[in-house]
Amino acid sequence: MVSEKVRVINKEGMHMRPAGLIAQTCGLMKSSVRISYNGKFYDCKSIIMLMSAGIGYGAELEVIAEGEDEEEALKDVVDLFHAGLGDRTA
């Protein structure tokens, strides 16, 4: 298991487009990828779960990957957050 903390830098936070981007990326991975936010865990392969988390601009969360390609999975998702999840950044 590997994990890394990230901050949401896109102004709109987690909505349909970023959630879809994360789910699409994680759907290609063999590993389980989750986000820990406010004491709860959200499956990164589920758009609905990601959107239900209520993650807004500036939120700090932890990305956790576990499985065969966990290092690659973690890097790919963390890179998405660092790039602003395809949205405008502050």
Backbone as JSON Lines, residues from 0, in Angstrom:
{"i":0,"aa":"M","n":[0.85,-1.19,0.0],"ca":[0.0,0.0,0.0],"c":[0.89,1.24,0.0]}
{"i":1,"aa":"V","n":[0.52,2.2,-0.84],"ca":[1.22,3.49,-0.9],"c":[0.18,4.6,-0.82]}
{"i":2,"aa":"S","n":[0.6,5.75,-0.31],"ca":[-0.34,6.86,-0.21],"c":[0.41,8.18,-0.27]}
{"i":3,"aa":"E","n":[-0.34,9.22,-0.59],"ca":[0.23,10.57,-0.63],"c":[-0.89,11.58,-0.41]}
{"i":4,"aa":"K","n":[-0.56,12.64,0.34],"ca":[-1.53,13.7,0.57],"c":[-1.46,14.7,-0.57]}
{"i":5,"aa":"V","n":[-2.63,15.21,-0.96],"ca":[-2.73,16.21,-2.02],"c":[-3.73,17.28,-1.61]}
{"i":6,"aa":"R","n":[-3.66,18.42,-2.28],"ca":[-4.61,19.51,-2.05],"c":[-5.33,19.78,-3.36]}
{"i":7,"aa":"V","n":[-6.62,20.05,-3.27],"ca":[-7.43,20.36,-4.45],"c":[-7.15,21.8,-4.85]}
{"i":8,"aa":"I","n":[-6.59,21.99,-6.06],"ca":[-6.22,23.34,-6.5],"c":[-7.14,23.89,-7.59]}
{"i":9,"aa":"N","n":[-8.06,23.06,-8.08],"ca":[-8.99,23.58,-9.09],"c":[-10.15,24.28,-8.37]}
{"i":10,"aa":"K","n":[-10.56,25.42,-8.9],"ca":[-11.53,26.28,-8.23],"c":[-12.88,25.63,-7.98]}
{"i":11,"aa":"E","n":[-13.31,24.73,-8.86],"ca":[-14.64,24.14,-8.73],"c":[-14.67,22.9,-7.84]}
{"i":12,"aa":"G","n":[-13.52,22.41,-7.41],"ca":[-13.48,21.22,-6.57],"c":[-13.87,19.97,-7.36]}
{"i":13,"aa":"M","n":[-14.38,18.99,-6.66],"ca":[-14.72,17.71,-7.28],"c":[-16.14,17.77,-7.83]}
{"i":14,"aa":"H","n":[-16.26,17.81,-9.14],"ca":[-17.56,17.75,-9.8],"c":[-17.47,16.71,-10.9]}
{"i":15,"aa":"M","n":[-18.4,16.67,-11.83],"ca":[-18.5,15.59,-12.8],"c":[-17.23,15.4,-13.64]}
{"i":16,"aa":"R","n":[-16.68,16.44,-14.19],"ca":[-15.52,16.3,-15.08],"c":[-14.3,15.74,-14.33]}
{"i":17,"aa":"P","n":[-13.89,16.33,-13.2],"ca":[-12.74,15.78,-12.49],"c":[-13.0,14.35,-11.98]}
{"i":18,"aa":"A","n":[-14.2,14.11,-11.49],"ca":[-14.53,12.76,-11.0],"c":[-14.44,11.76,-12.15]}
{"i":19,"aa":"G","n":[-14.93,12.14,-13.32],"ca":[-14.85,11.26,-14.48],"c":[-13.42,11.01,-14.91]}
{"i":20,"aa":"L","n":[-12.59,12.03,-14.85],"ca":[-11.18,11.91,-15.21],"c":[-10.46,10.95,-14.27]}
{"i":21,"aa":"I","n":[-10.71,11.09,-12.99],"ca":[-10.1,10.19,-12.0],"c":[-10.61,8.77,-12.19]}
{"i":22,"aa":"A","n":[-11.92,8.6,-12.32],"ca":[-12.5,7.26,-12.47],"c":[-12.0,6.58,-13.74]}
{"i":23,"aa":"Q","n":[-11.89,7.33,-14.82],"ca":[-11.4,6.77,-16.08],"c":[-9.94,6.32,-15.93]}
{"i":24,"aa":"T","n":[-9.13,7.14,-15.3],"ca":[-7.73,6.8,-15.08],"c":[-7.6,5.57,-14.19]}
{"i":25,"aa":"C","n":[-8.35,5.54,-13.09],"ca":[-8.27,4.42,-12.15],"c":[-8.88,3.14,-12.71]}
{"i":26,"aa":"G","n":[-9.83,3.29,-13.6],"ca":[-10.45,2.13,-14.23],"c":[-9.47,1.32,-15.05]}
{"i":27,"aa":"L","n":[-8.37,1.93,-15.47],"ca":[-7.34,1.24,-16.24],"c":[-6.35,0.5,-15.35]}
{"i":28,"aa":"M","n":[-6.43,0.74,-14.04],"ca":[-5.49,0.16,-13.09],"c":[-6.02,-1.13,-12.48]}
{"i":29,"aa":"K","n":[-5.1,-2.01,-12.13],"ca":[-5.47,-3.25,-11.44],"c":[-5.62,-3.01,-9.94]}
{"i":30,"aa":"S","n":[-4.92,-2.0,-9.45],"ca":[-4.94,-1.69,-8.02],"c":[-6.24,-1.05,-7.57]}
{"i":31,"aa":"S","n":[-6.5,-1.18,-6.3],"ca":[-7.58,-0.45,-5.65],"c":[-7.05,0.95,-5.36]}
{"i":32,"aa":"V","n":[-7.81,1.98,-5.73],"ca":[-7.4,3.35,-5.45],"c":[-8.55,4.04,-4.73]}
{"i":33,"aa":"R","n":[-8.22,4.62,-3.58],"ca":[-9.24,5.3,-2.77],"c":[-8.75,6.68,-2.37]}
{"i":34,"aa":"I","n":[-9.7,7.52,-2.03],"ca":[-9.41,8.82,-1.45],"c":[-9.94,8.81,-0.02]}
{"i":35,"aa":"S","n":[-9.12,9.28,0.9],"ca":[-9.55,9.46,2.28],"c":[-9.78,10.95,2.48]}
{"i":36,"aa":"Y","n":[-11.01,11.3,2.89],"ca":[-11.37,12.69,3.09],"c":[-12.37,12.79,4.23]}
{"i":37,"aa":"N","n":[-12.08,13.63,5.2],"ca":[-12.95,13.83,6.37],"c":[-13.3,12.51,7.06]}
{"i":38,"aa":"G","n":[-12.33,11.62,7.16],"ca":[-12.52,10.37,7.88],"c":[-13.27,9.29,7.12]}
{"i":39,"aa":"K","n":[-13.57,9.52,5.86],"ca":[-14.28,8.52,5.05],"c":[-13.43,8.17,3.84]}
{"i":40,"aa":"F","n":[-13.71,7.0,3.27],"ca":[-12.99,6.52,2.09],"c":[-13.92,6.47,0.89]}
{"i":41,"aa":"Y","n":[-13.38,6.87,-0.27],"ca":[-14.16,6.93,-1.5],"c":[-13.41,6.19,-2.6]}
{"i":42,"aa":"D","n":[-14.09,5.28,-3.28],"ca":[-13.52,4.5,-4.36],"c":[-13.29,5.39,-5.58]}
{"i":43,"aa":"C","n":[-12.05,5.46,-6.04],"ca":[-11.72,6.34,-7.16],"c":[-12.18,5.8,-8.51]}
{"i":44,"aa":"K","n":[-12.71,4.61,-8.54],"ca":[-13.22,4.06,-9.8],"c":[-14.7,4.38,-9.98]}
{"i":45,"aa":"S","n":[-15.29,5.08,-9.0],"ca":[-16.72,5.41,-9.02],"c":[-16.93,6.92,-9.07]}
{"i":46,"aa":"I","n":[-17.45,7.4,-10.19],"ca":[-17.76,8.83,-10.33],"c":[-18.73,9.29,-9.24]}
{"i":47,"aa":"I","n":[-19.75,8.5,-9.01],"ca":[-20.78,8.85,-8.02],"c":[-20.18,8.98,-6.63]}
{"i":48,"aa":"M","n":[-19.32,8.02,-6.24],"ca":[-18.7,8.1,-4.92],"c":[-17.83,9.35,-4.79]}
{"i":49,"aa":"L","n":[-17.06,9.64,-5.83],"ca":[-16.18,10.82,-5.78],"c":[-16.99,12.11,-5.67]}
{"i":50,"aa":"M","n":[-18.06,12.2,-6.44],"ca":[-18.89,13.41,-6.39],"c":[-19.62,13.54,-5.05]}
{"i":51,"aa":"S","n":[-19.97,12.41,-4.44],"ca":[-20.69,12.45,-3.16],"c":[-19.81,12.88,-1.99]}
{"i":52,"aa":"A","n":[-18.48,12.91,-2.2],"ca":[-17.57,13.26,-1.12],"c":[-17.64,14.74,-0.73]}
{"i":53,"aa":"G","n":[-18.13,15.58,-1.63],"ca":[-18.23,17.0,-1.32],"c":[-16.87,17.67,-1.17]}
{"i":54,"aa":"I","n":[-15.94,17.29,-2.02],"ca":[-14.58,17.81,-1.95],"c":[-14.51,19.15,-2.69]}
{"i":55,"aa":"G","n":[-14.17,20.19,-1.97],"ca":[-14.12,21.52,-2.55],"c":[-12.71,22.05,-2.71]}
{"i":56,"aa":"Y","n":[-12.62,23.24,-3.27],"ca":[-11.34,23.91,-3.47],"c":[-10.58,24.02,-2.15]}
{"i":57,"aa":"G","n":[-9.31,23.69,-2.17],"ca":[-8.46,23.82,-1.0],"c":[-8.47,22.62,-0.07]}
{"i":58,"aa":"A","n":[-9.34,21.66,-0.33],"ca":[-9.43,20.48,0.52],"c":[-8.14,19.68,0.48]}
{"i":59,"aa":"E","n":[-7.74,19.17,1.64],"ca":[-6.59,18.27,1.69],"c":[-7.12,16.86,1.87]}
{"i":60,"aa":"L","n":[-6.61,15.95,1.06],"ca":[-7.06,14.56,1.14],"c":[-5.89,13.65,0.9]}
{"i":61,"aa":"E","n":[-6.11,12.36,1.11],"ca":[-5.06,11.37,0.91],"c":[-5.49,10.39,-0.17]}
{"i":62,"aa":"V","n":[-4.61,10.16,-1.12],"ca":[-4.83,9.17,-2.17],"c":[-4.11,7.9,-1.73]}
{"i":63,"aa":"I","n":[-4.82,6.77,-1.76],"ca":[-4.27,5.49,-1.3],"c":[-4.43,4.47,-2.41]}
{"i":64,"aa":"A","n":[-3.34,3.81,-2.76],"ca":[-3.38,2.78,-3.79],"c":[-2.82,1.48,-3.22]}
{"i":65,"aa":"E","n":[-3.46,0.37,-3.6],"ca":[-3.01,-0.93,-3.1],"c":[-3.23,-1.98,-4.18]}
{"i":66,"aa":"G","n":[-2.16,-2.67,-4.55],"ca":[-2.28,-3.73,-5.54],"c":[-1.06,-3.81,-6.44]}
{"i":67,"aa":"E","n":[-1.21,-4.57,-7.52],"ca":[-0.1,-4.86,-8.45],"c":[0.6,-3.62,-8.98]}
{"i":68,"aa":"D","n":[-0.15,-2.64,-9.4],"ca":[0.42,-1.43,-10.02],"c":[0.2,-0.2,-9.15]}
{"i":69,"aa":"E","n":[0.31,-0.39,-7.83],"ca":[-0.01,0.68,-6.89],"c":[0.85,1.93,-7.06]}
{"i":70,"aa":"E","n":[2.12,1.76,-7.33],"ca":[3.0,2.93,-7.5],"c":[2.56,3.77,-8.7]}
{"i":71,"aa":"E","n":[2.29,3.11,-9.82],"ca":[1.84,3.81,-11.03],"c":[0.48,4.45,-10.8]}
{"i":72,"aa":"A","n":[-0.42,3.71,-10.15],"ca":[-1.76,4.23,-9.89],"c":[-1.69,5.48,-9.02]}
{"i":73,"aa":"L","n":[-0.9,5.44,-7.96],"ca":[-0.77,6.6,-7.07],"c":[-0.2,7.78,-7.84]}
{"i":74,"aa":"K","n":[0.85,7.57,-8.59],"ca":[1.48,8.65,-9.35],"c":[0.49,9.28,-10.32]}
{"i":75,"aa":"D","n":[-0.25,8.45,-11.05],"ca":[-1.19,8.97,-12.04],"c":[-2.28,9.84,-11.41]}
{"i":76,"aa":"V","n":[-2.83,9.39,-10.28],"ca":[-3.89,10.16,-9.63],"c":[-3.33,11.43,-8.98]}
{"i":77,"aa":"V","n":[-2.2,11.33,-8.34],"ca":[-1.58,12.52,-7.73],"c":[-1.25,13.55,-8.82]}
{"i":78,"aa":"D","n":[-0.76,13.08,-9.96],"ca":[-0.46,13.98,-11.07],"c":[-1.72,14.71,-11.55]}
{"i":79,"aa":"L","n":[-2.87,14.02,-11.55],"ca":[-4.13,14.66,-11.94],"c":[-4.46,15.81,-10.99]}
{"i":80,"aa":"F","n":[-4.29,15.58,-9.69],"ca":[-4.57,16.64,-8.72],"c":[-3.61,17.8,-8.89]}
{"i":81,"aa":"H","n":[-2.33,17.51,-9.1],"ca":[-1.33,18.58,-9.27],"c":[-1.6,19.39,-10.54]}
{"i":82,"aa":"A","n":[-2.24,18.78,-11.52],"ca":[-2.55,19.48,-12.78],"c":[-3.91,20.18,-12.73]}
{"i":83,"aa":"G","n":[-4.58,20.15,-11.58],"ca":[-5.85,20.85,-11.44],"c":[-7.06,20.06,-11.93]}
{"i":84,"aa":"L","n":[-6.91,18.77,-12.09],"ca":[-8.03,17.89,-12.48],"c":[-8.72,18.35,-13.76]}
{"i":85,"aa":"G","n":[-7.96,18.94,-14.65],"ca":[-8.52,19.35,-15.94],"c":[-9.32,20.65,-15.9]}
{"i":86,"aa":"D","n":[-9.31,21.35,-14.78],"ca":[-10.06,22.6,-14.61],"c":[-9.12,23.77,-14.38]}
{"i":87,"aa":"R","n":[-9.73,24.97,-14.26],"ca":[-8.98,26.16,-13.9],"c":[-8.44,26.01,-12.49]}
{"i":88,"aa":"T","n":[-7.24,26.51,-12.26],"ca":[-6.68,26.5,-10.91],"c":[-6.63,27.92,-10.39]}
{"i":89,"aa":"A","n":[-6.48,28.01,-9.09],"ca":[-6.47,29.34,-8.44],"c":[-5.21,30.09,-8.7]}
